[in-house]
Amino acid sequence: MTYQITYTLEGQETAHCRWYRALDAATAVEMFKATCENGSLTGEHPKVKAVYKKMENEWEEVTLQVS
């Protein structure tokens, strides 16, 4: 499945998005956390606003506890 992580960066109101191919939403969030720790978002402190799963041609919000 394809998941979209919508997040904001500290001091910014603009929402940003990242897309991940993962087995489930929790795995996509873990991949996003790894990007924050060791990838292109290293040093940033993003706040996850929403997680969406692509269902056919539409995005469906996933209810998931994120920290």
KESEBA-88717 format. One record per atom (N, C-alpha, C): residue number from 1; residue in three letters; chain; atom name; x, z, y. Coordinates in nm, 4 decimals, m for minus. Example, Ala and Ser with C-alpha at 12.3 -4.5 7.8 and 13.67 -1.06 7.14 Angstrom:
BEGIN
(rec 1; ALA; A; N; (1.3190; 0.7800; m0.5690)) (rec 1; ALA; A; CA; (1.2300; 0.7800; m0.4500)) (rec 1; ALA; A; C; (1.3200; 0.7800; m0.3300)) (rec 2; SER; A; N; (1.2850; 0.7080; m0.2250)) (rec 2; SER; A; CA; (1.3670; 0.7140; m0.1060)) (rec 2; SER; A; C; (1.2900; 0.7870; 0.0030)) 
***
This chain:
BEGIN
(rec 1; MET; A; N; (0.0830; 0.0000; m0.1188)) (rec 1; MET; A; CA; (0.0000; 0.0000; 0.0000)) (rec 1; MET; A; C; (0.0874; 0.0000; 0.1251)) (rec 2; THR; A; N; (0.0319; m0.0461; 0.2328)) (rec 2; THR; A; CA; (0.0992; m0.0409; 0.3620)) (rec 2; THR; A; C; (0.0358; 0.0697; 0.4453)) (rec 3; TYR; A; N; (0.1205; 0.1541; 0.5039)) (rec 3; TYR; A; CA; (0.0751; 0.2644; 0.5878)) (rec 3; TYR; A; C; (0.1339; 0.2500; 0.7270)) (rec 4; GLN; A; N; (0.0549; 0.2860; 0.8255)) (rec 4; GLN; A; CA; (0.0987; 0.2846; 0.9652)) (rec 4; GLN; A; C; (0.1059; 0.4291; 1.0130)) (rec 5; ILE; A; N; (0.2194; 0.4671; 1.0665)) (rec 5; ILE; A; CA; (0.2376; 0.5995; 1.1255)) (rec 5; ILE; A; C; (0.2356; 0.5803; 1.2768)) (rec 6; THR; A; N; (0.1413; 0.6429; 1.3442)) (rec 6; THR; A; CA; (0.1323; 0.6372; 1.4896)) (rec 6; THR; A; C; (0.1870; 0.7690; 1.5437)) (rec 7; TYR; A; N; (0.2787; 0.7607; 1.6393)) (rec 7; TYR; A; CA; (0.3445; 0.8803; 1.6895)) (rec 7; TYR; A; C; (0.3773; 0.8667; 1.8378)) (rec 8; THR; A; N; (0.4073; 0.9803; 1.9001)) (rec 8; THR; A; CA; (0.4556; 0.9808; 2.0379)) (rec 8; THR; A; C; (0.5906; 1.0507; 2.0406)) (rec 9; LEU; A; N; (0.6700; 1.0156; 2.1396)) (rec 9; LEU; A; CA; (0.7994; 1.0797; 2.1587)) (rec 9; LEU; A; C; (0.7875; 1.1845; 2.2684)) (rec 10; GLU; A; N; (0.8724; 1.2851; 2.2616)) (rec 10; GLU; A; CA; (0.8719; 1.3913; 2.3599)) (rec 10; GLU; A; C; (0.8837; 1.3351; 2.5014)) (rec 11; GLY; A; N; (0.7957; 1.3806; 2.5887)) (rec 11; GLY; A; CA; (0.8004; 1.3373; 2.7278)) (rec 11; GLY; A; C; (0.7352; 1.2029; 2.7546)) (rec 12; GLN; A; N; (0.6751; 1.1426; 2.6528)) (rec 12; GLN; A; CA; (0.6089; 1.0130; 2.6687)) (rec 12; GLN; A; C; (0.4643; 1.0222; 2.6218)) (rec 13; GLU; A; N; (0.3776; 0.9507; 2.6888)) (rec 13; GLU; A; CA; (0.2370; 0.9457; 2.6472)) (rec 13; GLU; A; C; (0.2077; 0.8220; 2.5627)) (rec 14; THR; A; N; (0.2927; 0.7219; 2.5723)) (rec 14; THR; A; CA; (0.2721; 0.5968; 2.4998)) (rec 14; THR; A; C; (0.2860; 0.6184; 2.3499)) (rec 15; ALA; A; N; (0.1907; 0.5692; 2.2735)) (rec 15; ALA; A; CA; (0.1969; 0.5786; 2.1275)) (rec 15; ALA; A; C; (0.2834; 0.4653; 2.0726)) (rec 16; HIS; A; N; (0.3590; 0.4965; 1.9700)) (rec 16; HIS; A; CA; (0.4424; 0.4005; 1.8991)) (rec 16; HIS; A; C; (0.3960; 0.3962; 1.7544)) (rec 17; CYS; A; N; (0.4305; 0.2887; 1.6829)) (rec 17; CYS; A; CA; (0.3891; 0.2738; 1.5432)) (rec 17; CYS; A; C; (0.5065; 0.2305; 1.4567)) (rec 18; ARG; A; N; (0.5033; 0.2761; 1.3330)) (rec 18; ARG; A; CA; (0.5963; 0.2314; 1.2296)) (rec 18; ARG; A; C; (0.5127; 0.2021; 1.1062)) (rec 19; TRP; A; N; (0.5568; 0.1057; 1.0279)) (rec 19; TRP; A; CA; (0.4845; 0.0672; 0.9073)) (rec 19; TRP; A; C; (0.5747; 0.0877; 0.7869)) (rec 20; TYR; A; N; (0.5154; 0.1394; 0.6809)) (rec 20; TYR; A; CA; (0.5892; 0.1655; 0.5576)) (rec 20; TYR; A; C; (0.5089; 0.1170; 0.4385)) (rec 21; ARG; A; N; (0.5788; 0.0643; 0.3382)) (rec 21; ARG; A; CA; (0.5165; 0.0317; 0.2104)) (rec 21; ARG; A; C; (0.5495; 0.1484; 0.1182)) (rec 22; ALA; A; N; (0.4440; 0.2171; 0.0714)) (rec 22; ALA; A; CA; (0.4627; 0.3360; m0.0111)) (rec 22; ALA; A; C; (0.3481; 0.3479; m0.1111)) (rec 23; LEU; A; N; (0.3669; 0.4339; m0.2100)) (rec 23; LEU; A; CA; (0.2638; 0.4553; m0.3118)) (rec 23; LEU; A; C; (0.1450; 0.5331; m0.2570)) (rec 24; ASP; A; N; (0.1723; 0.6237; m0.1604)) (rec 24; ASP; A; CA; (0.0645; 0.7025; m0.1019)) (rec 24; ASP; A; C; (0.1040; 0.7461; 0.0399)) (rec 25; ALA; A; N; (0.0085; 0.8056; 0.1097)) (rec 25; ALA; A; CA; (0.0299; 0.8441; 0.2497)) (rec 25; ALA; A; C; (0.1381; 0.9504; 0.2631)) (rec 26; ALA; A; N; (0.1412; 1.0463; 0.1708)) (rec 26; ALA; A; CA; (0.2418; 1.1525; 0.1781)) (rec 26; ALA; A; C; (0.3831; 1.0948; 0.1677)) (rec 27; THR; A; N; (0.4012; 0.9960; 0.0824)) (rec 27; THR; A; CA; (0.5317; 0.9307; 0.0692)) (rec 27; THR; A; C; (0.5678; 0.8561; 0.1969)) (rec 28; ALA; A; N; (0.4707; 0.7901; 0.2580)) (rec 28; ALA; A; CA; (0.4960; 0.7195; 0.3844)) (rec 28; ALA; A; C; (0.5399; 0.8170; 0.4928)) (rec 29; VAL; A; N; (0.4778; 0.9340; 0.4979)) (rec 29; VAL; A; CA; (0.5162; 1.0350; 0.5970)) (rec 29; VAL; A; C; (0.6576; 1.0858; 0.5686)) (rec 30; GLU; A; N; (0.6912; 1.1050; 0.4411)) (rec 30; GLU; A; CA; (0.8272; 1.1473; 0.4061)) (rec 30; GLU; A; C; (0.9300; 1.0413; 0.4464)) (rec 31; MET; A; N; (0.8946; 0.9147; 0.4302)) (rec 31; MET; A; CA; (0.9837; 0.8061; 0.4717)) (rec 31; MET; A; C; (1.0027; 0.8092; 0.6233)) (rec 32; PHE; A; N; (0.8944; 0.8368; 0.6958)) (rec 32; PHE; A; CA; (0.9029; 0.8471; 0.8418)) (rec 32; PHE; A; C; (0.9935; 0.9637; 0.8805)) (rec 33; LYS; A; N; (0.9788; 1.0775; 0.8128)) (rec 33; LYS; A; CA; (1.0640; 1.1935; 0.8412)) (rec 33; LYS; A; C; (1.2111; 1.1596; 0.8183)) (rec 34; ALA; A; N; (1.2388; 1.0831; 0.7126)) (rec 34; ALA; A; CA; (1.3768; 1.0417; 0.6850)) (rec 34; ALA; A; C; (1.4296; 0.9525; 0.7967)) (rec 35; THR; A; N; (1.3435; 0.8671; 0.8518)) (rec 35; THR; A; CA; (1.3826; 0.7826; 0.9657)) (rec 35; THR; A; C; (1.4187; 0.8700; 1.0854)) (rec 36; CYS; A; N; (1.3446; 0.9786; 1.1035)) (rec 36; CYS; A; CA; (1.3704; 1.0697; 1.2152)) (rec 36; CYS; A; C; (1.4996; 1.1475; 1.1951)) (rec 37; GLU; A; N; (1.5310; 1.1813; 1.0709)) (rec 37; GLU; A; CA; (1.6496; 1.2613; 1.0423)) (rec 37; GLU; A; C; (1.7777; 1.1784; 1.0346)) (rec 38; ASN; A; N; (1.7693; 1.0603; 0.9759)) (rec 38; ASN; A; CA; (1.8905; 0.9833; 0.9486)) (rec 38; ASN; A; C; (1.8852; 0.8380; 0.9921)) (rec 39; GLY; A; N; (1.7762; 0.7959; 1.0506)) (rec 39; GLY; A; CA; (1.7607; 0.6545; 1.0855)) (rec 39; GLY; A; C; (1.7602; 0.6315; 1.2348)) (rec 40; SER; A; N; (1.6831; 0.5343; 1.2754)) (rec 40; SER; A; CA; (1.6831; 0.4913; 1.4151)) (rec 40; SER; A; C; (1.6178; 0.5910; 1.5102)) (rec 41; LEU; A; N; (1.5477; 0.6914; 1.4577)) (rec 41; LEU; A; CA; (1.4880; 0.7938; 1.5444)) (rec 41; LEU; A; C; (1.5675; 0.9245; 1.5416)) (rec 42; THR; A; N; (1.6911; 0.9197; 1.4924)) (rec 42; THR; A; CA; (1.7754; 1.0387; 1.4876)) (rec 42; THR; A; C; (1.7890; 1.0968; 1.6274)) (rec 43; GLY; A; N; (1.7673; 1.2270; 1.6386)) (rec 43; GLY; A; CA; (1.7779; 1.2948; 1.7672)) (rec 43; GLY; A; C; (1.6477; 1.3018; 1.8446)) (rec 44; GLU; A; N; (1.5493; 1.2241; 1.8024)) (rec 44; GLU; A; CA; (1.4174; 1.2280; 1.8662)) (rec 44; GLU; A; C; (1.3313; 1.3315; 1.7946)) (rec 45; HIS; A; N; (1.2261; 1.3753; 1.8622)) (rec 45; HIS; A; CA; (1.1339; 1.4711; 1.8023)) (rec 45; HIS; A; C; (0.9919; 1.4176; 1.8148)) (rec 46; PRO; A; N; (0.9589; 1.3165; 1.7340)) (rec 46; PRO; A; CA; (0.8268; 1.2545; 1.7444)) (rec 46; PRO; A; C; (0.7161; 1.3449; 1.6913)) (rec 47; LYS; A; N; (0.5983; 1.3262; 1.7472)) (rec 47; LYS; A; CA; (0.4798; 1.3969; 1.7000)) (rec 47; LYS; A; C; (0.3870; 1.2926; 1.6378)) (rec 48; VAL; A; N; (0.3575; 1.3100; 1.5098)) (rec 48; VAL; A; CA; (0.2691; 1.2166; 1.4395)) (rec 48; VAL; A; C; (0.1267; 1.2371; 1.4896)) (rec 49; LYS; A; N; (0.0648; 1.1292; 1.5349)) (rec 49; LYS; A; CA; (m0.0724; 1.1340; 1.5851)) (rec 49; LYS; A; C; (m0.1726; 1.0979; 1.4766)) (rec 50; ALA; A; N; (m0.1398; 0.9991; 1.3922)) (rec 50; ALA; A; CA; (m0.2321; 0.9541; 1.2883)) (rec 50; ALA; A; C; (m0.1567; 0.8744; 1.1829)) (rec 51; VAL; A; N; (m0.2167; 0.8698; 1.0646)) (rec 51; VAL; A; CA; (m0.1661; 0.7877; 0.9544)) (rec 51; VAL; A; C; (m0.2814; 0.6978; 0.9110)) (rec 52; TYR; A; N; (m0.2531; 0.5685; 0.8997)) (rec 52; TYR; A; CA; (m0.3552; 0.4715; 0.8596)) (rec 52; TYR; A; C; (m0.3092; 0.3990; 0.7339)) (rec 53; LYS; A; N; (m0.4060; 0.3641; 0.6493)) (rec 53; LYS; A; CA; (m0.3791; 0.2855; 0.5294)) (rec 53; LYS; A; C; (m0.4473; 0.1509; 0.5459)) (rec 54; LYS; A; N; (m0.3758; 0.0444; 0.5134)) (rec 54; LYS; A; CA; (m0.4342; m0.0890; 0.5239)) (rec 54; LYS; A; C; (m0.5228; m0.1144; 0.4024)) (rec 55; MET; A; N; (m0.6498; m0.1387; 0.4313)) (rec 55; MET; A; CA; (m0.7486; m0.1690; 0.3275)) (rec 55; MET; A; C; (m0.7974; m0.3110; 0.3531)) (rec 56; GLU; A; N; (m0.7517; m0.4033; 0.2695)) (rec 56; GLU; A; CA; (m0.7799; m0.5453; 0.2876)) (rec 56; GLU; A; C; (m0.7324; m0.5873; 0.4262)) (rec 57; ASN; A; N; (m0.8221; m0.6192; 0.5193)) (rec 57; ASN; A; CA; (m0.7791; m0.6625; 0.6528)) (rec 57; ASN; A; C; (m0.8095; m0.5595; 0.7602)) (rec 58; GLU; A; N; (m0.8352; m0.4349; 0.7197)) (rec 58; GLU; A; CA; (m0.8680; m0.3295; 0.8157)) (rec 58; GLU; A; C; (m0.7798; m0.2081; 0.7911)) (rec 59; TRP; A; N; (m0.7614; m0.1279; 0.8958)) (rec 59; TRP; A; CA; (m0.6853; m0.0042; 0.8859)) (rec 59; TRP; A; C; (m0.7823; 0.1125; 0.8785)) (rec 60; GLU; A; N; (m0.7609; 0.2007; 0.7817)) (rec 60; GLU; A; CA; (m0.8453; 0.3179; 0.7619)) (rec 60; GLU; A; C; (m0.7597; 0.4427; 0.7834)) (rec 61; GLU; A; N; (m0.8074; 0.5330; 0.8703)) (rec 61; GLU; A; CA; (m0.7304; 0.6548; 0.8963)) (rec 61; GLU; A; C; (m0.7297; 0.7444; 0.7734)) (rec 62; VAL; A; N; (m0.6132; 0.8001; 0.7442)) (rec 62; VAL; A; CA; (m0.5949; 0.8893; 0.6299)) (rec 62; VAL; A; C; (m0.5900; 1.0322; 0.6811)) (rec 63; THR; A; N; (m0.6677; 1.1196; 0.6200)) (rec 63; THR; A; CA; (m0.6626; 1.2612; 0.6551)) (rec 63; THR; A; C; (m0.5495; 1.3226; 0.5749)) (rec 64; LEU; A; N; (m0.4502; 1.3741; 0.6474)) (rec 64; LEU; A; CA; (m0.3298; 1.4239; 0.5830)) (rec 64; LEU; A; C; (m0.2693; 1.5310; 0.6707)) (rec 65; GLN; A; N; (m0.2254; 1.6406; 0.6127)) (rec 65; GLN; A; CA; (m0.1559; 1.7431; 0.6897)) (rec 65; GLN; A; C; (m0.0152; 1.6919; 0.7177)) (rec 66; VAL; A; N; (0.0208; 1.6843; 0.8449)) (rec 66; VAL; A; CA; (0.1548; 1.6399; 0.8827)) (rec 66; VAL; A; C; (0.2174; 1.7472; 0.9693)) (rec 67; SER; A; N; (0.3487; 1.7613; 0.9547)) (rec 67; SER; A; CA; (0.4184; 1.8604; 1.0361)) (rec 67; SER; A; C; (0.5322; 1.7958; 1.1104)) 
***
